[in-house]
Amino acid sequence: PIGPTGATGEAGAIGPTGSTGATGPTGATGPTGATGPTGPVGTITPATAVADVEGTPTPQEVADTLNALLASLRAAGILAT
């Protein structure tokens, strides 16, 4: 014969925390937000015209034209000085 069941004992200590599980799947992409307001219109100062290089220019003519173009863009505030 089996005797009566005894009283339940006290709970044991909590065991160590297990390792972190794998990352779940990425959720769906949310809707696109509203377009922000348009900024103010910018103004550009036209640069002074620079003559085209014609025919078969010498290296000096190319350098002079390039320097004139750069000076024109700097004077118009497009390139820093």
All heavy atoms as TSV, in Angstrom:
chain	resi	resn	atom	element	x	y	z
A	1	PRO	N	N	0.826	-1.196	0.000
A	1	PRO	CA	C	0.000	0.000	0.000
A	1	PRO	C	C	0.870	1.259	0.000
A	1	PRO	O	O	1.952	1.296	0.558
A	1	PRO	CB	C	-0.805	-0.099	1.256
A	1	PRO	CG	C	-0.197	-1.188	2.072
A	1	PRO	CD	C	0.682	-1.958	1.201
A	2	ILE	N	N	0.354	2.306	-0.659
A	2	ILE	CA	C	1.037	3.610	-0.738
A	2	ILE	C	C	0.414	4.503	0.316
A	2	ILE	O	O	-0.812	4.586	0.444
A	2	ILE	CB	C	0.865	4.228	-2.128
A	2	ILE	CG1	C	1.541	3.325	-3.170
A	2	ILE	CG2	C	1.443	5.625	-2.179
A	2	ILE	CD1	C	1.369	3.776	-4.577
A	3	GLY	N	N	1.252	5.200	1.021
A	3	GLY	CA	C	0.752	6.083	2.067
A	3	GLY	C	C	0.274	7.411	1.510
A	3	GLY	O	O	0.347	7.681	0.310
A	4	PRO	N	N	-0.202	8.299	2.352
A	4	PRO	CA	C	-0.710	9.601	1.902
A	4	PRO	C	C	0.422	10.486	1.386
A	4	PRO	O	O	1.566	10.373	1.800
A	4	PRO	CB	C	-1.347	10.181	3.148
A	4	PRO	CG	C	-0.690	9.492	4.289
A	4	PRO	CD	C	-0.279	8.140	3.791
A	5	THR	N	N	0.081	11.378	0.439
A	5	THR	CA	C	1.055	12.316	-0.130
A	5	THR	C	C	1.395	13.349	0.917
A	5	THR	O	O	0.506	13.861	1.614
A	5	THR	CB	C	0.467	13.016	-1.375
A	5	THR	OG1	O	0.125	12.007	-2.327
A	5	THR	CG2	C	1.434	13.998	-1.982
A	6	GLY	N	N	2.647	13.672	1.012
A	6	GLY	CA	C	3.082	14.656	1.987
A	6	GLY	C	C	2.825	16.078	1.514
A	6	GLY	O	O	2.391	16.320	0.384
A	7	ALA	N	N	3.103	17.040	2.369
A	7	ALA	CA	C	2.907	18.460	2.051
A	7	ALA	C	C	3.882	18.879	0.953
A	7	ALA	O	O	4.982	18.353	0.839
A	7	ALA	CB	C	3.127	19.303	3.295
A	8	THR	N	N	3.470	19.865	0.140
A	8	THR	CA	C	4.330	20.385	-0.925
A	8	THR	C	C	5.467	21.174	-0.307
A	8	THR	O	O	5.245	21.982	0.603
A	8	THR	CB	C	3.520	21.300	-1.874
A	8	THR	OG1	O	2.444	20.539	-2.404
A	8	THR	CG2	C	4.374	21.836	-2.997
A	9	GLY	N	N	6.640	20.950	-0.771
A	9	GLY	CA	C	7.793	21.669	-0.249
A	9	GLY	C	C	7.876	23.093	-0.795
A	9	GLY	O	O	7.107	23.504	-1.664
A	10	GLU	N	N	8.810	23.856	-0.267
A	10	GLU	CA	C	9.000	25.236	-0.720
A	10	GLU	C	C	9.561	25.241	-2.138
A	10	GLU	O	O	10.266	24.323	-2.544
A	10	GLU	CB	C	9.971	25.962	0.204
A	10	GLU	CG	C	9.424	26.203	1.596
A	10	GLU	CD	C	10.386	27.036	2.425
A	10	GLU	OE1	O	11.134	27.849	1.845
A	10	GLU	OE2	O	10.392	26.845	3.638
A	11	ALA	N	N	9.251	26.318	-2.871
A	11	ALA	CA	C	9.768	26.444	-4.239
A	11	ALA	C	C	11.269	26.623	-4.201
A	11	ALA	O	O	11.815	27.271	-3.307
A	11	ALA	CB	C	9.125	27.637	-4.938
A	12	GLY	N	N	11.942	26.087	-5.166
A	12	GLY	CA	C	13.381	26.221	-5.240
A	12	GLY	C	C	13.788	27.592	-5.789
A	12	GLY	O	O	12.950	28.408	-6.180
A	13	ALA	N	N	15.062	27.845	-5.782
A	13	ALA	CA	C	15.580	29.122	-6.298
A	13	ALA	C	C	15.316	29.218	-7.795
A	13	ALA	O	O	15.246	28.208	-8.494
A	13	ALA	CB	C	17.072	29.201	-6.028
A	14	ILE	N	N	15.186	30.465	-8.294
A	14	ILE	CA	C	14.972	30.691	-9.724
A	14	ILE	C	C	16.262	30.366	-10.468
A	14	ILE	O	O	17.354	30.759	-10.057
A	14	ILE	CB	C	14.562	32.154	-9.993
A	14	ILE	CG1	C	13.212	32.425	-9.327
A	14	ILE	CG2	C	14.505	32.448	-11.477
A	14	ILE	CD1	C	12.764	33.863	-9.416
A	15	GLY	N	N	16.130	29.650	-11.543
A	15	GLY	CA	C	17.282	29.258	-12.333
A	15	GLY	C	C	17.847	30.435	-13.128
A	15	GLY	O	O	17.250	31.513	-13.196
A	16	PRO	N	N	18.993	30.252	-13.745
A	16	PRO	CA	C	19.607	31.340	-14.534
A	16	PRO	C	C	18.760	31.674	-15.759
A	16	PRO	O	O	18.042	30.842	-16.285
A	16	PRO	CB	C	20.957	30.758	-14.943
A	16	PRO	CG	C	20.763	29.283	-14.902
A	16	PRO	CD	C	19.763	29.020	-13.808
A	17	THR	N	N	18.871	32.932	-16.200
A	17	THR	CA	C	18.152	33.398	-17.392
A	17	THR	C	C	18.750	32.751	-18.632
A	17	THR	O	O	19.971	32.661	-18.773
A	17	THR	CB	C	18.261	34.939	-17.523
A	17	THR	OG1	O	17.721	35.518	-16.335
A	17	THR	CG2	C	17.515	35.459	-18.729
A	18	GLY	N	N	17.900	32.329	-19.517
A	18	GLY	CA	C	18.358	31.703	-20.744
A	18	GLY	C	C	18.905	32.732	-21.723
A	18	GLY	O	O	18.782	33.943	-21.528
A	19	SER	N	N	19.512	32.259	-22.790
A	19	SER	CA	C	20.078	33.162	-23.798
A	19	SER	C	C	18.954	33.834	-24.590
A	19	SER	O	O	17.830	33.336	-24.658
A	19	SER	CB	C	21.003	32.383	-24.742
A	19	SER	OG	O	20.273	31.354	-25.374
A	20	THR	N	N	19.280	34.952	-25.191
A	20	THR	CA	C	18.312	35.708	-25.983
A	20	THR	C	C	17.997	34.965	-27.262
A	20	THR	O	O	18.893	34.422	-27.922
A	20	THR	CB	C	18.890	37.098	-26.339
A	20	THR	OG1	O	19.194	37.780	-25.115
A	20	THR	CG2	C	17.911	37.923	-27.143
A	21	GLY	N	N	16.749	34.960	-27.630
A	21	GLY	CA	C	16.331	34.272	-28.844
A	21	GLY	C	C	16.681	35.069	-30.088
A	21	GLY	O	O	17.160	36.200	-30.021
A	22	ALA	N	N	16.438	34.477	-31.226
A	22	ALA	CA	C	16.731	35.121	-32.515
A	22	ALA	C	C	15.823	36.333	-32.713
A	22	ALA	O	O	14.705	36.382	-32.190
A	22	ALA	CB	C	16.514	34.116	-33.641
A	23	THR	N	N	16.303	37.313	-33.482
A	23	THR	CA	C	15.516	38.500	-33.796
A	23	THR	C	C	14.360	38.113	-34.705
A	23	THR	O	O	14.532	37.339	-35.645
A	23	THR	CB	C	16.399	39.540	-34.522
A	23	THR	OG1	O	17.483	39.879	-33.663
A	23	THR	CG2	C	15.622	40.794	-34.865
A	24	GLY	N	N	13.218	38.666	-34.434
A	24	GLY	CA	C	12.038	38.375	-35.238
A	24	GLY	C	C	12.089	39.085	-36.580
A	24	GLY	O	O	12.978	39.910	-36.835
A	25	PRO	N	N	11.155	38.787	-37.448
A	25	PRO	CA	C	11.141	39.400	-38.775
A	25	PRO	C	C	10.838	40.899	-38.698
A	25	PRO	O	O	10.179	41.362	-37.773
A	25	PRO	CB	C	10.029	38.652	-39.507
A	25	PRO	CG	C	9.135	38.165	-38.418
A	25	PRO	CD	C	10.019	37.887	-37.244
A	26	THR	N	N	11.330	41.641	-39.696
A	26	THR	CA	C	11.083	43.079	-39.771
A	26	THR	C	C	9.645	43.314	-40.201
A	26	THR	O	O	9.126	42.628	-41.084
A	26	THR	CB	C	12.032	43.724	-40.810
A	26	THR	OG1	O	13.369	43.475	-40.386
A	26	THR	CG2	C	11.806	45.220	-40.920
A	27	GLY	N	N	9.030	44.277	-39.572
A	27	GLY	CA	C	7.645	44.598	-39.910
A	27	GLY	C	C	7.540	45.329	-41.245
A	27	GLY	O	O	8.540	45.709	-41.856
A	28	ALA	N	N	6.321	45.528	-41.670
A	28	ALA	CA	C	6.065	46.210	-42.946
A	28	ALA	C	C	6.492	47.674	-42.861
A	28	ALA	O	O	6.466	48.286	-41.798
A	28	ALA	CB	C	4.580	46.131	-43.289
A	29	THR	N	N	6.872	48.249	-44.005
A	29	THR	CA	C	7.242	49.657	-44.075
A	29	THR	C	C	5.999	50.515	-43.926
A	29	THR	O	O	4.968	50.226	-44.533
A	29	THR	CB	C	7.916	49.964	-45.432
A	29	THR	OG1	O	9.076	49.142	-45.542
A	29	THR	CG2	C	8.315	51.425	-45.538
A	30	GLY	N	N	6.117	51.538	-43.128
A	30	GLY	CA	C	4.987	52.431	-42.909
A	30	GLY	C	C	4.761	53.353	-44.097
A	30	GLY	O	O	5.572	53.408	-45.027
A	31	PRO	N	N	3.673	54.107	-44.074
A	31	PRO	CA	C	3.372	55.006	-45.193
A	31	PRO	C	C	4.351	56.182	-45.246
A	31	PRO	O	O	4.932	56.566	-44.246
A	31	PRO	CB	C	1.954	55.492	-44.877
A	31	PRO	CG	C	1.854	55.373	-43.387
A	31	PRO	CD	C	2.684	54.173	-43.021
A	32	THR	N	N	4.508	56.736	-46.430
A	32	THR	CA	C	5.367	57.903	-46.620
A	32	THR	C	C	4.716	59.114	-45.981
A	32	THR	O	O	3.507	59.330	-46.122
A	32	THR	CB	C	5.580	58.166	-48.130
A	32	THR	OG1	O	6.177	57.007	-48.693
A	32	THR	CG2	C	6.471	59.370	-48.370
A	33	GLY	N	N	5.519	59.882	-45.294
A	33	GLY	CA	C	5.003	61.085	-44.645
A	33	GLY	C	C	4.705	62.192	-45.647
A	33	GLY	O	O	5.058	62.109	-46.826
A	34	ALA	N	N	4.067	63.216	-45.162
A	34	ALA	CA	C	3.707	64.358	-46.014
A	34	ALA	C	C	4.962	65.108	-46.457
A	34	ALA	O	O	5.966	65.142	-45.755
A	34	ALA	CB	C	2.786	65.296	-45.248
A	35	THR	N	N	4.900	65.721	-47.617
A	35	THR	CA	C	5.998	66.531	-48.136
A	35	THR	C	C	6.058	67.835	-47.356
A	35	THR	O	O	5.029	68.458	-47.100
A	35	THR	CB	C	5.779	66.835	-49.633
A	35	THR	OG1	O	5.723	65.591	-50.335
A	35	THR	CG2	C	6.909	67.679	-50.200
A	36	GLY	N	N	7.242	68.224	-46.972
A	36	GLY	CA	C	7.423	69.464	-46.225
A	36	GLY	C	C	7.227	70.680	-47.111
A	36	GLY	O	O	7.114	70.576	-48.336
A	37	PRO	N	N	7.190	71.847	-46.497
A	37	PRO	CA	C	6.973	73.070	-47.265
A	37	PRO	C	C	8.167	73.387	-48.174
A	37	PRO	O	O	9.298	73.024	-47.874
A	37	PRO	CB	C	6.818	74.144	-46.192
A	37	PRO	CG	C	7.546	73.594	-45.010
A	37	PRO	CD	C	7.375	72.100	-45.077
A	38	THR	N	N	7.889	74.039	-49.263
A	38	THR	CA	C	8.931	74.457	-50.201
A	38	THR	C	C	9.645	75.669	-49.628
A	38	THR	O	O	9.009	76.583	-49.103
A	38	THR	CB	C	8.299	74.822	-51.561
A	38	THR	OG1	O	7.630	73.668	-52.060
A	38	THR	CG2	C	9.364	75.266	-52.560
A	39	GLY	N	N	10.950	75.653	-49.722
A	39	GLY	CA	C	11.740	76.761	-49.208
A	39	GLY	C	C	11.679	77.967	-50.138
A	39	GLY	O	O	11.085	77.915	-51.223
A	40	PRO	N	N	12.280	79.055	-49.710
A	40	PRO	CA	C	12.257	80.269	-50.527
A	40	PRO	C	C	13.061	80.099	-51.814
A	40	PRO	O	O	13.980	79.292	-51.883
A	40	PRO	CB	C	12.909	81.319	-49.626
A	40	PRO	CG	C	13.776	80.529	-48.701
A	40	PRO	CD	C	13.061	79.215	-48.493
A	41	VAL	N	N	12.700	80.865	-52.812
A	41	VAL	CA	C	13.394	80.827	-54.100
A	41	VAL	C	C	14.745	81.514	-53.941
A	41	VAL	O	O	14.839	82.590	-53.364
A	41	VAL	CB	C	12.552	81.542	-55.178
A	41	VAL	CG1	C	13.319	81.622	-56.476
A	41	VAL	CG2	C	11.239	80.818	-55.373
A	42	GLY	N	N	15.785	80.858	-54.423
A	42	GLY	CA	C	17.113	81.451	-54.360
A	42	GLY	C	C	17.369	82.343	-55.567
A	42	GLY	O	O	16.711	82.221	-56.598
A	43	THR	N	N	18.283	83.247	-55.401
A	43	THR	CA	C	18.655	84.108	-56.524
A	43	THR	C	C	20.113	83.852	-56.864
A	43	THR	O	O	20.936	83.641	-55.975
A	43	THR	CB	C	18.475	85.599	-56.177
A	43	THR	OG1	O	19.223	85.896	-54.999
A	43	THR	CG2	C	17.017	85.930	-55.934
A	44	ILE	N	N	20.392	83.829	-58.133
A	44	ILE	CA	C	21.761	83.628	-58.613
A	44	ILE	C	C	22.142	84.830	-59.460
A	44	ILE	O	O	21.410	85.231	-60.356
A	44	ILE	CB	C	21.866	82.345	-59.464
A	44	ILE	CG1	C	21.545	81.130	-58.597
A	44	ILE	CG2	C	23.231	82.218	-60.098
A	44	ILE	CD1	C	21.549	79.832	-59.353
A	45	THR	N	N	23.287	85.392	-59.138
A	45	THR	CA	C	23.804	86.506	-59.928
A	45	THR	C	C	24.491	85.943	-61.154
A	45	THR	O	O	25.396	85.114	-61.023
A	45	THR	CB	C	24.823	87.314	-59.101
A	45	THR	OG1	O	24.186	87.746	-57.897
A	45	THR	CG2	C	25.354	88.499	-59.883
A	46	PRO	N	N	24.069	86.350	-62.350
A	46	PRO	CA	C	24.734	85.829	-63.548
A	46	PRO	C	C	26.209	86.241	-63.575
A	46	PRO	O	O	26.566	87.341	-63.186
A	46	PRO	CB	C	23.979	86.486	-64.699
A	46	PRO	CG	C	22.685	86.944	-64.116
A	46	PRO	CD	C	22.965	87.247	-62.670
A	47	ALA	N	N	27.030	85.316	-64.005
A	47	ALA	CA	C	28.449	85.611	-64.149
A	47	ALA	C	C	28.681	86.335	-65.469
A	47	ALA	O	O	27.895	86.226	-66.403
A	47	ALA	CB	C	29.248	84.316	-64.112
A	48	THR	N	N	29.768	87.067	-65.535
A	48	THR	CA	C	30.137	87.763	-66.761
A	48	THR	C	C	30.478	86.745	-67.839
A	48	THR	O	O	31.097	85.723	-67.560
A	48	THR	CB	C	31.364	88.659	-66.508
A	48	THR	OG1	O	31.065	89.533	-65.416
A	48	THR	CG2	C	31.736	89.463	-67.715
A	49	ALA	N	N	30.073	87.046	-69.060
A	49	ALA	CA	C	30.351	86.133	-70.178
A	49	ALA	C	C	31.850	86.022	-70.414
A	49	ALA	O	O	32.593	86.988	-70.246
A	49	ALA	CB	C	29.670	86.636	-71.436
A	50	VAL	N	N	32.268	84.842	-70.791
A	50	VAL	CA	C	33.668	84.575	-71.129
A	50	VAL	C	C	33.677	84.041	-72.556
A	50	VAL	O	O	32.899	83.158	-72.900
A	50	VAL	CB	C	34.288	83.544	-70.158
A	50	VAL	CG1	C	35.702	83.185	-70.577
A	50	VAL	CG2	C	34.264	84.077	-68.735
A	51	ALA	N	N	34.562	84.586	-73.374
A	51	ALA	CA	C	34.624	84.181	-74.785
A	51	ALA	C	C	35.011	82.714	-74.919
A	51	ALA	O	O	35.771	82.173	-74.119
A	51	ALA	CB	C	35.639	85.047	-75.519
A	52	ASP	N	N	34.443	82.057	-75.927
A	52	ASP	CA	C	34.778	80.662	-76.217
A	52	ASP	C	C	36.202	80.566	-76.738
A	52	ASP	O	O	36.733	81.509	-77.331
A	52	ASP	CB	C	33.848	80.101	-77.304
A	52	ASP	CG	C	32.413	79.961	-76.823
A	52	ASP	OD1	O	32.185	79.993	-75.594
A	52	ASP	OD2	O	31.531	79.830	-77.670
A	53	VAL	N	N	36.814	79.428	-76.520
A	53	VAL	CA	C	38.129	79.155	-77.092
A	53	VAL	C	C	37.885	78.711	-78.532
A	53	VAL	O	O	37.087	77.826	-78.795
A	53	VAL	CB	C	38.847	78.039	-76.298
A	53	VAL	CG1	C	40.173	77.700	-76.944
A	53	VAL	CG2	C	39.029	78.461	-74.858
A	54	GLU	N	N	38.541	79.338	-79.470
A	54	GLU	CA	C	38.313	79.069	-80.892
A	54	GLU	C	C	39.460	78.272	-81.506
A	54	GLU	O	O	40.608	78.378	-81.073
A	54	GLU	CB	C	38.162	80.393	-81.662
A	54	GLU	CG	C	37.016	81.274	-81.200
A	54	GLU	CD	C	35.643	80.704	-81.536
A	54	GLU	OE1	O	35.526	79.934	-82.501
A	54	GLU	OE2	O	34.684	81.033	-80.803
A	55	GLY	N	N	39.134	77.515	-82.535
A	55	GLY	CA	C	40.149	76.840	-83.354
A	55	GLY	C	C	41.057	75.928	-82.569
A	55	GLY	O	O	40.619	75.066	-81.826
A	56	THR	N	N	42.335	76.139	-82.739
A	56	THR	CA	C	43.365	75.345	-82.059
A	56	THR	C	C	44.125	76.285	-81.134
A	56	THR	O	O	45.141	76.870	-81.535
A	56	THR	CB	C	44.326	74.721	-83.087
A	56	THR	OG1	O	43.560	74.072	-84.105
A	56	THR	CG2	C	45.239	73.706	-82.435
A	57	PRO	N	N	43.641	76.453	-79.926
A	57	PRO	CA	C	44.266	77.433	-79.034
A	57	PRO	C	C	45.603	76.937	-78.489
A	57	PRO	O	O	45.866	75.738	-78.419
A	57	PRO	CB	C	43.254	77.556	-77.902
A	57	PRO	CG	C	42.580	76.224	-77.862
A	57	PRO	CD	C	42.520	75.775	-79.291
A	58	THR	N	N	46.409	77.882	-78.116
A	58	THR	CA	C	47.677	77.544	-77.460
A	58	THR	C	C	47.376	77.225	-75.999
A	58	THR	O	O	46.318	77.612	-75.473
A	58	THR	CB	C	48.652	78.730	-77.517
A	58	THR	OG1	O	48.101	79.802	-76.743
A	58	THR	CG2	C	48.906	79.191	-78.945
A	59	PRO	N	N	48.277	76.553	-75.339
A	59	PRO	CA	C	48.070	76.308	-73.906
A	59	PRO	C	C	47.863	77.605	-73.117
A	59	PRO	O	O	47.068	77.638	-72.183
A	59	PRO	CB	C	49.343	75.578	-73.476
A	59	PRO	CG	C	49.796	74.877	-74.724
A	59	PRO	CD	C	49.443	75.831	-75.843
A	60	GLN	N	N	48.533	78.657	-73.509
A	60	GLN	CA	C	48.380	79.937	-72.809
A	60	GLN	C	C	46.975	80.503	-73.011
A	60	GLN	O	O	46.378	81.046	-72.089
A	60	GLN	CB	C	49.437	80.946	-73.282
A	60	GLN	CG	C	49.410	82.255	-72.487
A	60	GLN	CD	C	49.664	82.036	-71.002
A	60	GLN	OE1	O	50.638	81.390	-70.623
A	60	GLN	NE2	N	48.789	82.564	-70.157
A	61	GLU	N	N	46.424	80.368	-74.232
A	61	GLU	CA	C	45.062	80.860	-74.493
A	61	GLU	C	C	44.035	80.070	-73.672
A	61	GLU	O	O	43.074	80.646	-73.146
A	61	GLU	CB	C	44.736	80.756	-75.981
A	61	GLU	CG	C	45.515	81.755	-76.833
A	61	GLU	CD	C	45.392	81.484	-78.321
A	61	GLU	OE1	O	45.203	80.308	-78.718
A	61	GLU	OE2	O	45.501	82.445	-79.097
A	62	VAL	N	N	44.248	78.781	-73.554
A	62	VAL	CA	C	43.351	77.963	-72.733
A	62	VAL	C	C	43.446	78.399	-71.277
A	62	VAL	O	O	42.437	78.562	-70.588
A	62	VAL	CB	C	43.675	76.460	-72.886
A	62	VAL	CG1	C	42.870	75.623	-71.890
A	62	VAL	CG2	C	43.405	75.995	-74.300
A	63	ALA	N	N	44.670	78.607	-70.782
A	63	ALA	CA	C	44.871	79.042	-69.399
A	63	ALA	C	C	44.229	80.403	-69.166
A	63	ALA	O	O	43.562	80.616	-68.146
A	63	ALA	CB	C	46.360	79.079	-69.067
A	64	ASP	N	N	44.395	81.322	-70.109
A	64	ASP	CA	C	43.806	82.663	-69.965
A	64	ASP	C	C	42.282	82.584	-69.925
A	64	ASP	O	O	41.628	83.262	-69.121
A	64	ASP	CB	C	44.259	83.580	-71.109
A	64	ASP	CG	C	45.734	83.927	-71.030
A	64	ASP	OD1	O	46.351	83.729	-69.955
A	64	ASP	OD2	O	46.276	84.376	-72.068
A	65	THR	N	N	41.694	81.761	-70.798
A	65	THR	CA	C	40.236	81.620	-70.833
A	65	THR	C	C	39.729	80.979	-69.545
A	65	THR	O	O	38.722	81.415	-68.981
A	65	THR	CB	C	39.796	80.789	-72.052
A	65	THR	OG1	O	40.280	81.425	-73.236
A	65	THR	CG2	C	38.289	80.676	-72.135
A	66	LEU	N	N	40.419	79.953	-69.073
A	66	LEU	CA	C	40.026	79.304	-67.829
A	66	LEU	C	C	40.109	80.279	-66.662
A	66	LEU	O	O	39.195	80.361	-65.833
A	66	LEU	CB	C	40.903	78.081	-67.565
A	66	LEU	CG	C	40.625	77.345	-66.249
A	66	LEU	CD1	C	39.200	76.832	-66.192
A	66	LEU	CD2	C	41.615	76.216	-66.048
A	67	ASN	N	N	41.176	81.037	-66.600
A	67	ASN	CA	C	41.317	82.023	-65.519
A	67	ASN	C	C	40.240	83.095	-65.600
A	67	ASN	O	O	39.727	83.543	-64.572
A	67	ASN	CB	C	42.709	82.644	-65.543
A	67	ASN	CG	C	43.758	81.663	-65.057
A	67	ASN	OD1	O	43.467	80.772	-64.271
A	67	ASN	ND2	N	44.983	81.813	-65.550
A	68	ALA	N	N	39.870	83.516	-66.810
A	68	ALA	CA	C	38.798	84.503	-66.965
A	68	ALA	C	C	37.463	83.920	-66.495
A	68	ALA	O	O	36.665	84.600	-65.842
A	68	ALA	CB	C	38.694	84.945	-68.423
A	69	LEU	N	N	37.220	82.654	-66.806
A	69	LEU	CA	C	35.999	81.988	-66.356
A	69	LEU	C	C	35.960	81.904	-64.837
A	69	LEU	O	O	34.944	82.214	-64.202
A	69	LEU	CB	C	35.903	80.595	-66.970
A	69	LEU	CG	C	34.738	79.736	-66.501
A	69	LEU	CD1	C	33.405	80.381	-66.844
A	69	LEU	CD2	C	34.830	78.341	-67.101
A	70	LEU	N	N	37.050	81.486	-64.232
A	70	LEU	CA	C	37.100	81.395	-62.773
A	70	LEU	C	C	36.894	82.756	-62.117
A	70	LEU	O	O	36.153	82.874	-61.134
A	70	LEU	CB	C	38.430	80.777	-62.324
A	70	LEU	CG	C	38.636	79.300	-62.711
A	70	LEU	CD1	C	40.059	78.868	-62.381
A	70	LEU	CD2	C	37.622	78.420	-62.037
A	71	ALA	N	N	37.526	83.798	-62.663
A	71	ALA	CA	C	37.359	85.153	-62.115
A	71	ALA	C	C	35.906	85.603	-62.230
A	71	ALA	O	O	35.356	86.223	-61.319
A	71	ALA	CB	C	38.293	86.128	-62.835
A	72	SER	N	N	35.259	85.269	-63.349
A	72	SER	CA	C	33.867	85.634	-63.556
A	72	SER	C	C	32.963	84.940	-62.533
A	72	SER	O	O	32.050	85.547	-61.969
A	72	SER	CB	C	33.450	85.262	-64.984
A	72	SER	OG	O	32.085	85.485	-65.183
A	73	LEU	N	N	33.205	83.655	-62.299
A	73	LEU	CA	C	32.404	82.910	-61.328
A	73	LEU	C	C	32.632	83.404	-59.901
A	73	LEU	O	O	31.698	83.469	-59.089
A	73	LEU	CB	C	32.720	81.430	-61.426
A	73	LEU	CG	C	32.299	80.745	-62.746
A	73	LEU	CD1	C	32.818	79.316	-62.785
A	73	LEU	CD2	C	30.802	80.782	-62.925
A	74	ARG	N	N	33.859	83.798	-59.596
A	74	ARG	CA	C	34.126	84.359	-58.261
A	74	ARG	C	C	33.443	85.703	-58.075
A	74	ARG	O	O	32.861	85.974	-57.029
A	74	ARG	CB	C	35.638	84.501	-58.045
A	74	ARG	CG	C	36.330	83.194	-57.808
A	74	ARG	CD	C	37.817	83.389	-57.484
A	74	ARG	NE	N	38.482	82.103	-57.417
A	74	ARG	CZ	C	39.312	81.623	-58.330
A	74	ARG	NH1	N	39.632	82.359	-59.382
A	74	ARG	NH2	N	39.857	80.446	-58.183
A	75	ALA	N	N	33.494	86.539	-59.102
A	75	ALA	CA	C	32.856	87.860	-59.016
A	75	ALA	C	C	31.346	87.739	-58.863
A	75	ALA	O	O	30.704	88.572	-58.213
A	75	ALA	CB	C	33.204	88.678	-60.264
A	76	ALA	N	N	30.756	86.674	-59.402
A	76	ALA	CA	C	29.323	86.477	-59.290
A	76	ALA	C	C	28.939	85.809	-57.971
A	76	ALA	O	O	27.770	85.640	-57.667
A	76	ALA	CB	C	28.822	85.611	-60.457
A	77	GLY	N	N	29.933	85.425	-57.175
A	77	GLY	CA	C	29.666	84.790	-55.883
A	77	GLY	C	C	29.368	83.312	-55.980
A	77	GLY	O	O	28.867	82.704	-55.033
A	78	ILE	N	N	29.658	82.690	-57.130
A	78	ILE	CA	C	29.399	81.268	-57.298
A	78	ILE	C	C	30.568	80.444	-56.772
A	78	ILE	O	O	30.373	79.388	-56.195
A	78	ILE	CB	C	29.095	80.944	-58.787
A	78	ILE	CG1	C	27.821	81.671	-59.193
A	78	ILE	CG2	C	28.988	79.453	-59.021
A	78	ILE	CD1	C	27.490	81.585	-60.660
A	79	LEU	N	N	31.792	80.934	-56.938
A	79	LEU	CA	C	32.985	80.280	-56.403
A	79	LEU	C	C	33.560	81.149	-55.288
A	79	LEU	O	O	33.521	82.370	-55.372
A	79	LEU	CB	C	34.059	80.120	-57.478
A	79	LEU	CG	C	33.897	79.025	-58.517
A	79	LEU	CD1	C	35.057	79.068	-59.505
A	79	LEU	CD2	C	33.820	77.673	-57.869
A	80	ALA	N	N	34.080	80.484	-54.275
A	80	ALA	CA	C	34.722	81.229	-53.196
A	80	ALA	C	C	36.052	81.794	-53.703
A	80	ALA	O	O	36.667	81.246	-54.610
A	80	ALA	CB	C	34.960	80.318	-51.999
A	81	THR	N	N	36.483	82.853	-53.074
A	81	THR	CA	C	37.771	83.440	-53.465
A	81	THR	C	C	38.872	82.889	-52.633
A	81	THR	O	O	38.699	82.347	-51.586
A	81	THR	CB	C	37.732	84.967	-53.317
A	81	THR	OG1	O	37.362	85.281	-51.977
A	81	THR	CG2	C	36.753	85.579	-54.277
